[in-house]
Structure formats: C-alpha cells, structure tokens
Amino acid sequence: MEKRKLVARCGLWCGACRAYLLKKKDILEERGYKRGCNGCWIQDKNCAFLRKKCEKLGKNIDFCFECEELPCAALKKLNDTYITRYNVNLVENLKRMKQIGIDEWIKEQVNLYLCPECGGELCLHDKECFDCGYKFN
C-alpha cells in the first residue's frame, strides 16, 4: 500500500492508529474490537472528526496545513484531545508536513513508531507494540 494513503488530513499518522493496526494485523476479535480501519484516505473519510465542520477539506484542500485558518476551532479541539490523551500534537505534525514535505514526514513517522524491541509497529493509542507487546510512554 502506498504510505501516502496513511497520512490523515488532520495530521495523524494512520500507520500508528489502533483501528488501522488491529485490522492490518487481523487481531480485532482477539483485542475485543468489531471494526478496524484501512486508513482515512482509503476509506475516503475526509477526516471523520473535521469533515462535517469544514467546507474546504476534501474539496479545495487535501490537508489542514493547506488552509490559511490553521488551526481552526475544530482542529484545535481534536488537537487538544490528542495532546492530552496520546501526547501527539496534530497541529505541529501539520506544520512539519508543510515544512519538510509529506514524504519526508512519513519517513519520520515510520521511524517514530518503530518498536525498539522487535522492529514492529507501535500503536500510539495503546502505547504498545502490537507485534511483541512492548509498552512505551
């Protein structure tokens, strides 16, 4: 799969998302979940949290960093949640994407969420590796 399809419009790296990893690794039932995700772009979500609140997203712009209003109120609310719960700053991710380009940002994210124990993929929501069980902060 093309890694660009795992870059959410809001600045999240879908490759480290619980719903994506559970489905990719076919462990939904094992972990007690019914639904997974193939990534925001693949499922044509246009960002599930922001789509209904933004007329530009998915029509005039592809990513929130392309908007002159960055960050809007809806993105600020989502960002505050991700900072508090997961220590992930979506607005800073978007600014970084704009600064270095999406392809370089993807490389950074892949390395950031690479398990130091087994080389597997870390889940940012559960703070663990779904391959070996390694826990991180």
N, CA, C and O of each residue as an XYZ file, in Angstrom:
548
protein
N       0.835     -1.178      0.000
C       0.000      0.000      0.000
C       0.885      1.249      0.000
O       1.942      1.282      0.631
N       0.441      2.240     -0.700
C       1.168      3.499     -0.732
C       1.062      4.181      0.637
O      -0.035      4.381      1.157
N       2.202      4.528      1.201
C       2.215      5.109      2.550
C       1.508      6.461      2.611
O       1.013      6.843      3.672
N       1.450      7.188      1.503
C       0.738      8.472      1.493
C      -0.736      8.299      1.850
O      -1.370      9.235      2.337
N      -1.275      7.125      1.614
C      -2.682      6.853      1.936
C      -2.901      6.740      3.443
O      -4.040      6.676      3.906
N      -1.805      6.716      4.208
C      -1.895      6.614      5.663
C      -1.618      7.939      6.366
O      -1.377      7.967      7.573
N      -1.653      9.024      5.619
C      -1.484     10.353      6.201
C      -2.870     10.988      6.292
O      -3.467     11.349      5.278
N      -3.368     11.117      7.509
C      -4.691     11.712      7.700
C      -4.641     13.207      7.433
O      -3.616     13.852      7.655
N      -5.724     13.740      6.968
C      -5.817     15.163      6.632
C      -5.548     16.056      7.837
O      -5.075     17.183      7.690
N      -5.852     15.548      9.028
C      -5.728     16.327     10.263
C      -4.331     16.270     10.877
O      -4.079     16.941     11.878
N      -3.416     15.484     10.299
C      -2.066     15.430     10.839
C      -1.748     14.175     11.616
O      -0.697     14.096     12.251
N      -2.625     13.195     11.583
C      -2.388     11.928     12.263
C      -1.720     10.950     11.309
O      -2.045     10.910     10.122
N      -0.793     10.167     11.825
C      -0.180      9.082     11.049
C      -1.023      7.839     11.282
O      -0.946      7.225     12.346
N      -1.832      7.463     10.286
C      -2.726      6.307     10.403
C      -1.952      5.009     10.649
O      -2.500      4.056     11.203
N      -0.704      4.969     10.248
C       0.112      3.776     10.438
C       0.350      3.420     11.895
O       0.786      2.309     12.195
N       0.070      4.351     12.809
C       0.225      4.083     14.242
C      -1.121      4.101     14.971
O      -1.169      4.096     16.201
N      -2.195      4.123     14.213
C      -3.535      4.194     14.787
C      -4.033      2.803     15.181
O      -3.812      1.830     14.459
N      -4.699      2.716     16.319
C      -5.232      1.446     16.822
C      -6.129      0.757     15.800
O      -5.941     -0.424     15.509
N      -7.101      1.483     15.255
C      -8.065      0.878     14.326
C      -7.366      0.324     13.082
O      -7.734     -0.739     12.581
N      -6.371      1.037     12.596
C      -5.630      0.576     11.427
C      -4.803     -0.674     11.759
O      -4.848     -1.666     11.032
N      -4.057     -0.616     12.851
C      -3.181     -1.732     13.206
C      -3.968     -2.994     13.572
O      -3.558     -4.100     13.220
N      -5.085     -2.839     14.269
C      -5.905     -4.008     14.612
C      -6.386     -4.734     13.355
O      -6.373     -5.963     13.295
N      -6.803     -3.974     12.368
C      -7.282     -4.595     11.133
C      -6.120     -5.159     10.321
O      -6.199     -6.274      9.806
N      -5.062     -4.398     10.211
C      -3.897     -4.837      9.424
C      -3.343     -6.157      9.967
O      -2.983     -7.052      9.201
N      -3.280     -6.264     11.285
C      -2.686     -7.448     11.908
C      -3.718     -8.540     12.201
O      -3.396     -9.584     12.768
N      -4.957     -8.276     11.803
C      -6.050     -9.235     11.951
C      -6.209     -9.708     13.407
O      -6.296    -10.904     13.686
N      -6.242     -8.725     14.323
C      -6.392     -9.040     15.744
C      -7.583     -8.302     16.363
O      -7.615     -8.076     17.573
N      -8.538     -7.936     15.550
C      -9.715     -7.222     16.052
C     -10.433     -8.017     17.139
O     -10.599     -7.533     18.258
N     -10.853     -9.224     16.812
C     -11.595    -10.039     17.780
C     -10.749    -10.362     19.006
O     -11.234    -10.317     20.137
N      -9.499    -10.684     18.773
C      -8.588    -11.015     19.869
C      -8.511     -9.883     20.885
O      -8.403    -10.126     22.086
N      -8.566     -8.634     20.396
C      -8.482     -7.465     21.264
C      -9.846     -6.938     21.689
O      -9.928     -5.946     22.412
N     -10.922     -7.594     21.246
C     -12.262     -7.195     21.666
C     -12.881     -6.066     20.854
O     -13.753     -5.355     21.354
N     -12.450     -5.890     19.627
C     -13.000     -4.848     18.761
C     -13.759     -5.480     17.602
O     -13.477     -6.609     17.203
N     -14.721     -4.742     17.071
C     -15.512     -5.250     15.946
C     -15.108     -4.616     14.623
O     -15.264     -5.229     13.567
N     -14.593     -3.399     14.674
C     -14.250     -2.682     13.456
C     -12.818     -2.195     13.475
O     -12.265     -1.820     14.509
N     -12.252     -2.216     12.300
C     -10.935     -1.644     12.110
C     -11.021     -0.582     11.033
O     -12.108     -0.135     10.669
N      -9.886     -0.191     10.537
C      -9.844      0.869      9.533
C      -8.680      0.600      8.597
O      -7.653      0.060      9.008
N      -8.843      0.973      7.360
C      -7.761      0.846      6.370
C      -6.993      2.146      6.199
O      -6.070      2.218      5.388
N      -7.360      3.168      6.950
C      -6.746      4.482      6.817
C      -7.763      5.484      6.306
O      -8.672      5.125      5.557
N      -7.616      6.729      6.706
C      -8.598      7.762      6.369
C      -8.760      7.962      4.866
O      -9.885      8.110      4.388
N      -7.676      7.971      4.120
C      -7.771      8.201      2.674
C      -8.408      7.015      1.975
O      -9.235      7.188      1.079
N      -8.034      5.831      2.372
C      -8.538      4.629      1.720
C     -10.040      4.499      1.930
O     -10.763      4.086      1.023
N     -10.502      4.842      3.099
C     -11.927      4.761      3.399
C     -12.653      6.042      3.011
O     -13.846      6.188      3.274
N     -11.929      6.970      2.384
C     -12.486      8.238      1.907
C     -13.239      8.976      3.013
O     -14.342      9.483      2.810
N     -12.617      9.019      4.175
C     -13.260      9.663      5.312
C     -13.198     11.184      5.247
O     -14.050     11.858      5.826
N     -12.217     11.728      4.560
C     -12.005     13.176      4.569
C     -11.868     13.703      5.995
O     -12.238     14.842      6.281
N     -11.355     12.903      6.849
C     -11.164     13.161      8.270
C     -12.494     13.120      9.016
O     -13.265     14.079      8.987
N     -12.741     12.038      9.658
C     -14.013     11.794     10.341
C     -14.349     12.866     11.368
O     -15.527     13.141     11.598
N     -13.354     13.474     11.987
C     -13.610     14.445     13.043
C     -13.812     15.862     12.515
O     -14.441     16.682     13.182
N     -13.292     16.158     11.338
C     -13.327     17.522     10.833
C     -14.205     17.713      9.602
O     -14.615     18.836      9.311
N     -14.495     16.659      8.889
C     -15.191     16.735      7.607
C     -16.489     17.531      7.685
O     -16.725     18.398      6.845
N     -17.319     17.260      8.656
C     -18.624     17.916      8.754
C     -18.504     19.391      9.123
O     -19.437     20.167      8.917
N     -17.370     19.767      9.660
C     -17.194     21.131     10.134
C     -16.387     21.996      9.167
O     -16.174     23.180      9.430
N     -15.940     21.420      8.059
C     -15.069     22.163      7.151
C     -15.550     22.012      5.704
O     -15.654     20.903      5.180
N     -15.837     23.136      5.083
C     -16.277     23.130      3.688
C     -15.110     22.973      2.718
O     -15.313     22.584      1.567
N     -13.912     23.267      3.159
C     -12.742     23.237      2.273
C     -12.096     21.861      2.185
O     -11.607     21.462      1.128
N     -12.097     21.145      3.291
C     -11.384     19.873      3.393
C     -11.971     18.826      2.455
O     -13.151     18.485      2.528
N     -11.125     18.335      1.587
C     -11.557     17.336      0.620
C     -12.111     17.929     -0.664
O     -12.327     17.211     -1.641
N     -12.341     19.230     -0.668
C     -12.855     19.900     -1.867
C     -11.796     20.849     -2.425
O     -11.331     20.687     -3.554
N     -11.427     21.837     -1.619
C     -10.439     22.832     -2.050
C      -9.029     22.502     -1.568
O      -8.042     22.896     -2.188
N      -8.947     21.780     -0.462
C      -7.644     21.415      0.102
C      -7.647     19.935      0.481
O      -8.698     19.359      0.761
N      -6.465     19.332      0.487
C      -6.339     17.931      0.875
C      -5.951     17.761      2.340
O      -6.349     16.793      2.987
N      -5.172     18.707      2.857
C      -4.688     18.629      4.235
C      -4.938     19.948      4.941
O      -4.954     21.008      4.316
N      -5.131     19.874      6.237
C      -5.372     21.083      7.025
C      -4.216     22.079      6.930
O      -4.440     23.280      7.075
N      -2.999     21.619      6.692
C      -1.878     22.560      6.616
C      -1.972     23.464      5.392
O      -1.257     24.464      5.318
N      -2.824     23.143      4.441
C      -3.000     23.974      3.250
C      -3.977     25.125      3.487
O      -4.151     25.982      2.621
N      -4.604     25.144      4.641
C      -5.617     26.154      4.954
C      -4.989     27.352      5.664
O      -4.140     27.198      6.542
N      -5.423     28.542      5.267
C      -4.918     29.772      5.897
C      -5.447     29.942      7.315
O      -4.927     30.766      8.067
N      -6.465     29.185      7.693
C      -7.044     29.278      9.039
C      -6.431     28.293     10.032
O      -6.917     28.179     11.157
N      -5.390     27.589      9.647
C      -4.750     26.610     10.530
C      -4.258     27.273     11.803
O      -3.509     28.248     11.734
N      -4.654     26.777     12.950
C      -5.644     25.743     13.213
C      -7.026     26.345     13.435
O      -7.157     27.348     14.136
N      -8.035     25.757     12.861
C      -9.419     26.187     13.073
C      -9.897     25.660     14.429
O      -9.192     24.896     15.088
N     -11.082     26.067     14.833
C     -11.619     25.652     16.140
C     -11.795     24.129     16.230
O     -11.502     23.526     17.263
N     -12.269     23.520     15.152
C     -12.486     22.063     15.174
C     -11.166     21.321     15.316
O     -11.075     20.352     16.070
N     -10.148     21.766     14.600
C      -8.834     21.127     14.704
C      -8.220     21.374     16.074
O      -7.587     20.478     16.632
N      -8.391     22.564     16.624
C      -7.878     22.842     17.968
C      -8.466     21.875     18.991
O      -7.754     21.362     19.854
N      -9.772     21.631     18.885
C     -10.433     20.718     19.825
C      -9.884     19.295     19.677
O      -9.571     18.645     20.675
N      -9.768     18.820     18.458
C      -9.220     17.487     18.206
C      -7.767     17.417     18.675
O      -7.354     16.429     19.282
N      -7.007     18.451     18.397
C      -5.600     18.501     18.788
C      -5.442     18.457     20.304
O      -4.584     17.744     20.823
N      -6.268     19.217     21.007
C      -6.209     19.206     22.476
C      -6.438     17.797     23.027
O      -5.775     17.379     23.976
N      -7.369     17.079     22.434
C      -7.648     15.702     22.852
C      -6.430     14.820     22.601
O      -6.042     14.040     23.471
N      -5.827     14.937     21.428
C      -4.680     14.088     21.103
C      -3.451     14.439     21.941
O      -2.667     13.555     22.286
N      -3.279     15.700     22.266
C      -2.163     16.082     23.135
C      -2.371     15.491     24.530
O      -1.457     14.893     25.098
N      -3.565     15.660     25.074
C      -3.865     15.196     26.425
C      -3.824     13.676     26.546
O      -3.188     13.142     27.455
N      -4.493     12.987     25.644
C      -4.601     11.532     25.750
C      -3.391     10.770     25.224
O      -2.999      9.752     25.793
N      -2.801     11.262     24.140
C      -1.794     10.458     23.440
C      -0.437     11.139     23.258
O       0.478     10.551     22.681
N      -0.304     12.363     23.741
C       0.942     13.116     23.599
C       1.330     13.280     22.120
O       2.507     13.215     21.763
N       0.321     13.492     21.276
C       0.534     13.699     19.852
C      -0.058     15.057     19.482
O      -1.236     15.318     19.728
N       0.765     15.914     18.893
C       0.327     17.252     18.518
C       0.059     17.287     17.014
O       0.988     17.355     16.209
N      -1.208     17.238     16.651
C      -1.604     17.208     15.248
C      -1.227     18.492     14.517
O      -0.811     18.447     13.359
N      -1.368     19.630     15.182
C      -1.032     20.916     14.555
C       0.462     20.979     14.252
O       0.858     21.423     13.174
N       1.284     20.542     15.188
C       2.731     20.516     14.933
C       3.063     19.521     13.820
O       3.949     19.774     13.004
N       2.355     18.393     13.786
C       2.552     17.437     12.692
C       2.253     18.090     11.347
O       3.005     17.917     10.387
N       1.166     18.832     11.279
C       0.787     19.507     10.038
C       1.821     20.554      9.627
O       2.174     20.667      8.453
N       2.297     21.309     10.601
C       3.328     22.314     10.307
C       4.603     21.641      9.807
O       5.262     22.141      8.895
N       4.942     20.519     10.403
C       6.133     19.767      9.983
C       5.957     19.229      8.562
O       6.883     19.291      7.753
N       4.769     18.701      8.261
C       4.479     18.224      6.899
C       4.698     19.328      5.880
O       5.321     19.128      4.837
N       4.172     20.491      6.209
C       4.299     21.638      5.299
C       5.763     22.037      5.132
O       6.201     22.386      4.036
N       6.504     21.983      6.220
C       7.907     22.401      6.226
C       8.799     21.451      5.428
O       9.604     21.907      4.616
N       8.673     20.142      5.642
C       9.621     19.196      5.030
C       9.016     18.366      3.894
O       9.735     17.655      3.192
N       7.712     18.455      3.718
C       7.043     17.667      2.685
C       6.491     16.375      3.268
O       7.000     15.843      4.255
N       5.449     15.892      2.635
C       4.743     14.724      3.155
C       5.617     13.474      3.144
O       5.597     12.704      4.104
N       6.381     13.258      2.079
C       7.192     12.042      2.006
C       8.236     11.968      3.114
O       8.446     10.905      3.698
N       8.890     13.085      3.407
C       9.879     13.104      4.497
C       9.189     12.945      5.850
O       9.714     12.281      6.745
N       8.016     13.553      5.996
C       7.257     13.422      7.242
C       6.873     11.963      7.470
O       6.937     11.474      8.598
N       6.480     11.275      6.422
C       6.134      9.855      6.533
C       7.331      9.063      7.052
O       7.180      8.222      7.938
N       8.505      9.324      6.515
C       9.713      8.625      6.985
C       9.925      8.857      8.474
O      10.258      7.929      9.211
N       9.731     10.100      8.918
C       9.875     10.410     10.341
C       8.867      9.624     11.183
O       9.217      9.090     12.236
N       7.624      9.556     10.720
C       6.578      8.861     11.471
C       6.833      7.357     11.538
O       6.657      6.738     12.587
N       7.243      6.783     10.428
C       7.553      5.343     10.401
C       8.642      5.046     11.428
O       8.535      4.079     12.181
N       9.680      5.866     11.462
C      10.771      5.666     12.423
C      10.324      5.935     13.856
O      10.750      5.242     14.780
N       9.473      6.933     14.045
C       8.981      7.288     15.373
C       8.182      6.141     15.995
O       8.277      5.892     17.197
N       7.403      5.451     15.177
C       6.537      4.383     15.675
C       7.080      2.992     15.352
O       6.318      2.052     15.127
N       8.392      2.877     15.332
C       9.067      1.600     15.121
C       9.456      1.041     16.488
O      10.123      1.720     17.268
N       9.051     -0.171     16.777
C       9.319     -0.777     18.075
C      10.823     -0.994     18.266
O      11.472     -1.604     17.416
N      11.378     -0.498     19.375
C      12.809     -0.689     19.633
C      13.163     -2.134     20.001
O      14.327     -2.529     19.935
N      12.160     -2.912     20.384
C      12.401     -4.301     20.771
C      12.409     -5.254     19.582
O      13.313     -6.080     19.454
N      11.409     -5.145     18.713
C      11.263     -6.131     17.636
C      11.229     -5.539     16.234
O      11.247     -6.278     15.250
N      11.180     -4.204     16.130
C      11.087     -3.571     14.824
C       9.675     -3.530     14.282
O       9.461     -3.130     13.138
N       8.697     -3.945     15.097
C       7.296     -3.922     14.691
C       6.717     -2.517     14.770
O       7.447     -1.534     14.899
N       5.401     -2.439     14.691
C       4.723     -1.152     14.662
C       4.089     -0.827     16.011
O       3.364     -1.640     16.585
N       4.373      0.369     16.502
C       3.826      0.825     17.770
C       2.470      1.482     17.553
O       2.266      2.185     16.563
N       1.554      1.254     18.470
C       0.231      1.870     18.435
C       0.243      3.102     19.336
O       0.495      2.993     20.536
N      -0.028      4.270     18.761
C       0.003      5.497     19.556
C      -1.142      5.564     20.553
O      -1.005      6.208     21.593
N      -2.262      4.920     20.269
C      -3.404      4.964     21.182
C      -3.222      4.059     22.402
O      -3.586      4.434     23.517
N      -2.667      2.884     22.190
C      -2.493      1.930     23.284
C      -1.091      1.948     23.883
O      -0.829      1.285     24.886
N      -0.199      2.702     23.270
C       1.183      2.834     23.733
C       1.864      1.477     23.886
O       2.508      1.185     24.893
N       1.695      0.658     22.842
C       2.342     -0.649     22.842
C       2.579     -1.124     21.414
O       1.984     -0.629     20.457
N       3.469     -2.100     21.311
C       3.739     -2.760     20.045
C       2.754     -3.902     19.891
O       2.644     -4.756     20.771
N       2.036     -3.921     18.774
C       1.076     -4.994     18.534
C       1.758     -6.257     18.019
O       1.091     -7.258     17.760
N       3.074     -6.219     17.869
C       3.818     -7.398     17.427
C       4.414     -8.168     18.606
O       4.320     -9.394     18.667
N       5.038     -7.429     19.554
C       5.713     -8.124     20.664
C       5.170     -7.770     22.042
O       5.537     -8.403     23.031
N       4.294     -6.759     22.120
C       3.727     -6.372     23.408
C       4.526     -5.318     24.164
O       4.140     -4.935     25.268
N       5.633     -4.840     23.596
C       6.447     -3.800     24.224
C       5.587     -2.583     24.561
O       4.828     -2.102     23.721
N       5.710     -2.092     25.785
C       4.960     -0.911     26.242
C       5.890      0.302     26.243
O       7.069      0.190     26.580
N       5.350      1.461     25.863
C       6.145      2.696     25.876
C       5.316      3.843     26.440
O       4.096      3.743     26.573
N       5.996      4.924     26.766
C       5.307      6.133     27.290
C       5.253      7.190     26.235
O       4.719      8.274     26.473
